[in-house]
Amino acid sequence: MNGAKEYLSDTTSLDHGQFTFSGNVGSACQGMIWTNQQNHDFDDQSVIRCIIEPGIMHIYKMDGVRKTTSTGSHAQNEKEKWDSFISSLTEADAQRMATSASLRKLERQAGQSLFTDRIDSLHRQCDSIRAIRAKLDLGYVAQHPESYLSGYLLWFNRRRIPIDSVKLLYTAFADSVKNSSVGYEVLKYVYPLTDDQGFRNKNPLMGEGFTKRLASIRSIHDLSLRDMSGKLVDLNKFKGKYLLVHVWTSWCKGCVADMPMWNSLLKQYDPNIIQFISVSLDRNVETWKQAVGKYHPKGPQLIDSSAFTGLFAIFCKVLWVGKYLIADPEGHILNYNADEPDEPAWRRLLDGYIKKEPRKDPLINVLIVDGFSNHDWKQTSLMVKNILERTGRFHVTVSTAPGTANDPGWTTWNPEFEKFAVVIQNTNNIQDSALQWPASIQQRLEKYVSSGRGLYVLHSANNAFPRWKEYNKMIGLGWRPKDTGFALQVDSNDHIVRIPPGQGEATNHGARFDAVIRILNRHPINEGYPEKWKTASMELYRYARGPAENLTILSVAADSVTGKIWPVEWVVKYGKGNVYVSSMVHLWKGDIYPVSYRCIGFQTTLIRATEWLATGKVTYPVPADFPSEEASRLRSGSDYPGDSSPD
């Protein structure tokens, strides 16, 4: 990136193992040298990441060795010392990823999963290594706010910590770092994602005039974009319609590959109800026009040639292309990250929003709290958000807590429970008991639920926080030691047996199996369900323990080994509020949209339980393809929403 904050790239060849490259930089900026054009992995040892400063630099690197040495850049020398300090972590991570890749290759050759547990273990080890590295990196950033390396390290770790933590560390930077290209890269990430107008005013991305114009925008209808003729089109002309917006560029291969599906979907919807719009972020208008002529996307074709620093991209929180947005008839964005189109899944998503008639009821605002777990919390949140939002009944926000006990982000993490009708708890500290929500946040959740709001405790979230007394009361039963609380078992006559502390076993489970769920107590959540239905690949918790007070068991299942009957889902009355807890579904790191999440029974229950927690009633219908006792029924694997934040 040069002094004008534009990316520069070039190709050169080696002459006796050397090359020379020249250009203009006004301040410290990032550079990457790709020594192997066949490689596409940014973390491959053939890629040289460096910090370039004005002046003459010499960089030395040997084939097959990750380490570099250089002269001419103080920031790069600082980076090389830091790389050396954390080299044991870097190498340990690389070795495990290489082993995982080799095992994946063997599985592909064999045509079956042979090493799933080993690969999962390697990925968990890598997660732990990266968490340690991130903690060290961010500790350096906090202690060296005047260092260009700090700007680089914060950019490198930006997706690993909450946006508020990135903002806090950026704010502490010296002006020299903020005004450099490495600082600008951090700001370019924070600025669209934060809604803190005070921060934007103090740290203008494109000047004060741009900041004021952005602050005046209240909906997507306040934006204007150019069409193919160069005419300015006000998006308020689409007021009264739902908008589905494809953000693309001519150079994005995935965007182009999606266009046949886009065109097919467009034909299936009344343009008076939902308007499909393609918005290009190409900087070259002629290149965009040529791509439109070549690939023939249907619907209005608009462009913002300011690309990622234009009003459209910043207001719509666009950090990459191949992205889809959905806005309601008033121009409020319902979904900033609607996922890549698969025709059946998108029809359900769009139909869920628009229905046959406009919805009279407002969307239910749901908050997912995640950030740490021994399960794959990122993918879990992504899928739960997708399942809920594609019904057209919910708007889901995610608040990500810091992932380590000493993360400086704990001082700024602030999940605003009060703004939401339901909180879905998706954190689990069983892997690190030092990870705790701050006491003030715990007390706010207690007040939130006891005053009449709803809490959904998702699968392993009932493993969390054994030392938090009120949390134990809220969940009723959790993953706890043998001497902690009562366990509930159901006998053959459907009588509930309370097993005292110290008797029986600690909470545990056997292998996952397709369990037959049996309704024990009818409730608005399961009204209309068959008495028995089969869910896919479930972990049945044995001896879940806790206070077990003010608790109603909704359903049970028989253990596949012992035949003993244990609770599957239950509700707890906590003050004036309600808590729903379920052991259904399971997602380890390395799993991709497992069958437990694809189960129509689980998805229906997730939707109905969330609606009940928010409103006290359930209107979402039981689908015709709901599972029976004999067979679980699954959504297509193509429903998988994908990763909303590329690494």
N, C-alpha and C positions, 0 to 999 in steps of 0.2 A: 504494500500500500504506500503510495507516494504522499507528498506533503498536501496535496489536494484531496486526500482521503479517497483516492481511487485505486482499485486493484490493478496491478500490472503483472503481466505474465509473459514469458518468452521461453524459447527453446534454443539451446546451444549444444555444442558437441565438445568432447574432451580432446585436448591436444597434449599428448604425452602425460595423460592423467590430470590435466589442469584445464580450467576454463576461466574466462573473465566475463563479468557482467557489470554494466554500469547503469546508473539511473539517478533520479533525484528524490531524496527524502528530506523532509523538513524537521523530523523528530524521530524518536525511536518508533519502530514499527516491526511487525512480525514478518518473517520470511520463511519460505519452505522450499527446499531444494529436493527435487525428485530425481534420484540417481538411477532408478529402475522404472522405465515407462510402462512395464507390464504390471507393476504393482498398483493396486487401488486402495490399499490400507494406509490411512494417515499415520498409524502407529508402527508401521513396519520399520525395521532398522535401516532400510535403504533411504528413508525420508529424513532429511536434516531440517529440524526446526531451529530457527535462530531469531535473535533480536538484532535488527539492523539499525545502526545509527549513522548520521552523516560522517563522512570520512572514508578512508580506505580500510577495508577489512580483508583479512586472510583467514580462510577456514580450511582446516585439514581433517580428513576422515579416511580411514582405511576400509576396504571392502570387508563385509562380514562383522564389522565392529560398530556398535551403536554410538560409542563415545566420539565426540569431536573436540578439537582444540582450535582456538582462534586468537587473532590479535586485531586491534583496531576498534573494538566495541566494549566499553566497560560493562554494559548491560549483558552482552553475550558472555563475557567472562564470568559474570555473576551467575548467569544461568548454568554455565558448565560446572561451576562449583556446586550449585544446588543439585544438578543432575547427578553428580558424583556422590553427594550425600545420600540421595534416595535411590541410588543405583541397585541396591539389593532388592528393594521393593519392585522396581521396574523390571528387573530380570526375572524375579519370582513370578510376577504377573505374566510376562511374555512366555515363560516356560509352560505355565499351566494352560494358557490359551493355545499354544502350539500342540500340546498333548490333546486338548479337547478337539481341535480341528482334525487331528489324526484319527481320533476315535470316531468322529462324525463321518469321516471319509470311509472308514472300515464299515460303518453301519450302512452307508449308501451302497457300497459294493456288495454287502450281504443282503440288502433289501429288507432289513429288519432292525429293530432297536435292541442292541446287545449290551450297550454300555450306559444306559440311562442314568443309573445311580452314580456311576463314576463321573460322568460328565456333569451332573448336578453338583456333585461334591467339588469338582474343579471350579465351577462357576461361583459357588459360594465362597471358596477360598479366594478367588479373584475379587469378589465383592469386598471381602474383608481387607484384602491388601489395598484396594483402591480407596477404601474408607480411611485407612491409616495414612495413605499418601495425601488424600484430600485434607485431612486434619493437619498434617505437617505443612502442606502448601498454604493453607488458609491462615495458619499460625504465623507463617512468614509474612503473608500479606498484611496481617494486623500489626505486626511489629515493624514493618518497613514501608510505611505509606508513601515515602519519597522515592521508592525504587521502581524503575521501569519493569523490572522482573515481577514485581507485585502485580502490576497491570496485566502482564502476560499470565501469571498463575491464576489470577481471579477469572480472567477470560476462560482459561483452560478448565476451571472447576465450576463454571457458571451454572451448569445444569444439575450439579450435585447438591446444591443448597437452595433454600427458599429465595425467591426473588427479593424479599425484604432484606435478607442477609447480604445479597450481592449489592443492593442499593446502599446499605449501611457502610460496607467496606469501600465502595466507590466514593462515597461522600467524604471519607477520611483521607482520600488520596491528596497528595500535594498537587498544586496547580500544574506543575510541570508534567506530572503523570496524566492528569485529566486532559491536558492539551495535546498530549502525544497521540500517535495513531493507536498504540496499545490501549490507552485509556478510552479513546473514541470507540474502539471495538466493544468494550464493556458497556459503555453508555448506549450504544446502538442496540444492545441486547435488552438492557433494563428499560429504556425509555418507552418502547411500545407496550411492555407488559405491566408496567406500574400504572396505577390510576391516581398516583400522588401528584396532584397539580403543583404543589409547592416544590417538590423535587424537580419537576419539569421546568418550572420557572427559574430555578437556580442553576439548572444544568441544561440549557437549550441545545437541542440536537442540531437544529438547522437555523438558529437565530431566534430572536424574541418575537419577530413577526409571525413566524411559523408556529411558535408555541401558543400565541394568542389565537390564531386561526384554529388550531387543534382544540383549544379549550372551548371554543364556541360551538363545536360539533356535538350534537346531542343524539343523532341517529345516522344510519347509513344514508338516509334520504337527504342529509345536508351536504353530501359530496357530489362533485361533478367530475366527469371523465370525458376524454375525447373518443369519438367514434372513428370509423374508417375514413370518413370524409374530412376529418379534422374538426368537426363541429363539437362544441361542448354540450354534453348531455347531463342534465340534472337528474340525479337518481330519484328525486321526489316524484318524477313522472310515473314511477312504479308503486306509489303509495296505494295501499289497499290490497296489495298482493304479497304473498310470500315470495322471497327472493332466494334462489339457490345460485351462489356465485362460485365459479371455478377460477382460481387464481393460478396463472400459468405463465410460461415463457416459451419462446420458440426453441430454446436450447435444452429444455427439460424433457428427456425421453419418456419419463413416466407420465407427464402431462399429455403428451401426444398419444401415448398408448391408451389413455382413458377416453379419448374423444369418440370412438365408435359407441361405447357404452353411454356416454353423455348424450349423443345424438339419439340413441334408441330411447332413453328415458324421457327426453324432451317431448317426443311424439306422444307419450302416454298421459300427459297432463295438460289440463286446460290452461292456456296462457293468461286467462283472466283470473285464475286462482293462484298459480305459481309461475313466476317468471325465471327462466334460466338465463344467466348472464355470464359471459366469459370476460375476465379482466386480465390483460397481459401486463406484466411488469418489465417487458423488454425496454431497454434504453433506446434502441434504434427502431424508429417507427416503421421504416421501410422493411426491415427484417421481419417485424411483426406482421405486416401486410402480406408479405410473401408466404409466411407460415400459415396464415388464415387461408390464403388461396390454395395452398398445398394440402392442408389437412381438413379443411371444410368443417370446422366446428359450427354447430347451429346456434341460433339465438343471437341477441345483440352482442357485438364485439366492441369492447372498450379497452382503453389503455391508459396507464399512468406511467409515463416514461421516466418519472422520478424514482421509479422502482421502489426499493425497500426504505427509502427515506422520504417518500411522498406522503401526503395526507391520508390517502386511501390505505396504504400498507400500515402506517402507524396506528390509525384509528382502529383498523380491523385486526391489529396484533399479528401481522403477517411477518414471519421471520424466514420463511422458505416458500417455494412454490410447489405446485401439486397439492394445493390446499383448497378446501371447500368450506364456504360459510353459508349459514342459513339465517335469514332475517324474517321477522314477522311482518304483518301488514303495516305496522306503525314504524318499521325501520329499525327496531331493536334486534340486535344480533342474538339469536337463540343458541347458536352453536358456532364457536370460532374454529373448531377442528373437526367438522364432519369428515368422515374418513373416505378413503378411496372407493369409488363406486363399484359395487357388485350389484347387478340389476335386482335380484330378489330382495337383498338386504336394503337397498336404497328405496325400493318401492315401499317397504314396511316403514322405513324411517320417514319418508315424505308423507305417506298416508297417515302416520302417527301425528305429524304436525298439522296437516290440513284437514284430515277427515273428509267427510262429505259436506259438513257445514262448519263454519267458524266456531271455535270453542268459546263458550260464554264464560267458563271458569278460568281464572288466572292460572298460570303455570305454578306448580309447587316448587319452591326453592329448597334445594337439598345441598348440604355441605358434606363432602367426603374429607375426613381427616386421615392423612397417611404420612409416610416419611421413614418408617423403620419397621421391620418385621423379619422373621426367619422365612416367610413366604414371599412370593413375588408381588409386593404391594403395588408397584407401578402398573403392572399389567392388570392386576385386580381392579384398581381404581378406574383404569381406562375402560375395562369391560363393563363394570357396574354403571359407569356414567353413560356408556353407549346403550345398554339395555334400557335404562330409565328414559333417556332423552328421546330415543326413537319412538316412544309411545306418544310423543307430543304432549305429555302431561307434566313433565318435570323440566326444571332448569337446574343443572348440577354444576357446582363449583368445587374445586379441590384446594384444600389448604395442606401444604406439605411441611411437616415439622422437620427441624434439623435431625440428621441421622446419627449423630454421635453425642455423647453425654456432655462434652466440653465445647461443643460448637458455639461460636459467638452469636449465631443466629437465634439462640434461645431468648436473647434479650429483646428481640424485635418480633418474634413469631407471635401472631395475634389472630387466632381463628375467631371470627366474629359470629359466634353461635347465634346470637340474638336475631340476626338477619334472616335466619333460615327456619323452615318449618320442621325439618328433620336433619339430624346429624347421623352420618354413617361412620362408625368407628372402624378404621382399618389399620391401626397400629398394634404392634405386639413386641414387647421388650423381653420375651423369654430368653432371647439370645444374649441379652446384656441388661442385667437388672439395674445398672446405673442410669439407663435411659428412662427418664421420668418426665412427664409433663410438669411444668412449673406449678407450684401450689396455687397460684392465682388462676391459672387456666383450669386446673382441676375444680376449684371452687366455682368457677363460672359455669362449667358443665353441670355440676351438681344443681346449681340454681336454675339453669336452663331447663333441665328435665323436671325438677321438682315443682317448677311453676306451671307445668302443663305441656311441655314440648315433647318431641319423640326422639328416641335414640335407637338406632339399628346397630347391633353388635355383630359384625360379619365374621363368621368362621373363627379364625385364630385370634381375633380381637378379644375373645373371652379367655385367652391365655395371658393377657396383659395385666400389669399393675397389681400383683397379689398383695402389696403392702398398702394399697389405697382402699381404706375401709369403705368409703361410700361407693366406690366403683364396684366392689364386691356385692354391695347391696343392690346396686342397679342391675348387674348381670344375673344375680341370683345363684348361678352355677358357673364355674369356670374350670380351667385347667390348673389344678391345685394339688399340693402334697396330701398324703394320706391323713395327716393329723389336722387338716384345715377344713373345717366346715362339714356339712352334711352332704351325702350323695343321695340321689333319688333313683330308685329302680321301680319298675312296674311289674307286678306279678301277673299270673295267668288270669286272674279275675279282674284285672285293671285297677287293682288297689295300689296306691303309691306307698312304697316302703322307704322310710327315712333311715339311711345307714349312718350312724354317728361317726364323729371324727375318731380316727384310729382304727376303725373296723374296715374290712374290705381292702381296697387298694388305692394307690394314688391314681389320679386321672391318667388314662392311657387309651390307645386304640389299636386295633389290629390292621390288617391290610385293607385297602380300599376295595369295596365291592358294590354291586348294583343292589341297593337296599330297597326293600318294600316298606314304604312309609305308611303307617296306619294312623288315622285320625283318632285321637283320644278325646279331645274336646272340640266341639264345633265353635267357630269363631268367625267374625266377618272376613278374616284373611282366607280361611279355607272353606267358606260357604260355597257350595256347588262343586267341590272336589269329590271324586269317588272316595269311598271309605278307605281304600288302599290304592296306592300308586307307586310305581317304581322310579327311583331316581338313579342316576348313573354315577358310578365310581365315588362313593361317599366314604368318608371316615366317620365311623360311629364312635362317639366318645363314651367310654366306660368310666363310671365313677366320677363324673363331673361334680365338683364340690363347691360349696359356698353357704351363705346364710339360708338360701332356699326359702325366703320369706316373700309373701305377697306375690306368689308365682303360680302361673297356670300353664301346665304342659299342654301344648296343642297337638303334638304328634310324637310317635315313638317308632322304634324299629328293633328287630331282633338281631342280636349279634350273630355273625355268620359262623362263628366257631362254637360258642357256648350256648347259643339260643336265648341268653338272658335279654330282657327287654329294657332299653334305655331311652331317655328322652332325645328327640332330634331337634325340636324347636319349642320355645316357650316364651311367654310374655310376663313381664314383671311390672307391677304398679309401684312407681317411685314418686311419692308425694302426689301431685296432681298429674304427673306425666306418665308415659308408657315407654317401656323398653322391650324390643324384640330381639331374641337371641336364637341363632341357628348354627348347627355344626355342618350343615350342607355345604357342598363345594370344597375344593382344595386346589391350590395352585403353587407348585414349587417353581423356583427359578429354573428356566430351561423348558418348562411346559409352555405350549402355545395353544391357547383357547381349548383347554381340555374338555372332555365330554361332560364333566360335572357342571361346567358353566354353560354348555350348550343345551343342557337338559331343559325342556320346555316347562317342566314342573317347577324347577328352581327359578327360572326367569319369571314365570308367572307369580310365584310366591314373593320374590324380591319386589316386584312392582306393586302387588296388592298390600304387602306388609308396609312398604314405604308410604303408600297412599293412606293406609289406616293410621299410621303413626302421625301423619300430618293433619288428617281431617276427622278421624274417629269413625270413618265409614269407608266402604270399598265399592267403587263403581266399575273398576276395570274388569272386563268379562273373563270368565274361564274359557280358554280357546277350545275349539272342537278337537284339536290334536293333542290335548292334555294327556299325559301318560296314563296307562291302565296298570292294574296289578301285574299283568303278564309282561308288559314291555315298557321300558323307558322310551321316550321320544325326544329327538334331538333337533336343534336348529342346524342348518348347514354350516360346515366349517368356513364357508365363504363369508359368513356374517362377521368374522373376526375384524375388529376395527383397526388393527394395526397399531404401529407406534406413532403417537402424536408428536414426538419430539426426536428428530433424528440426531444421532450422535455424530 
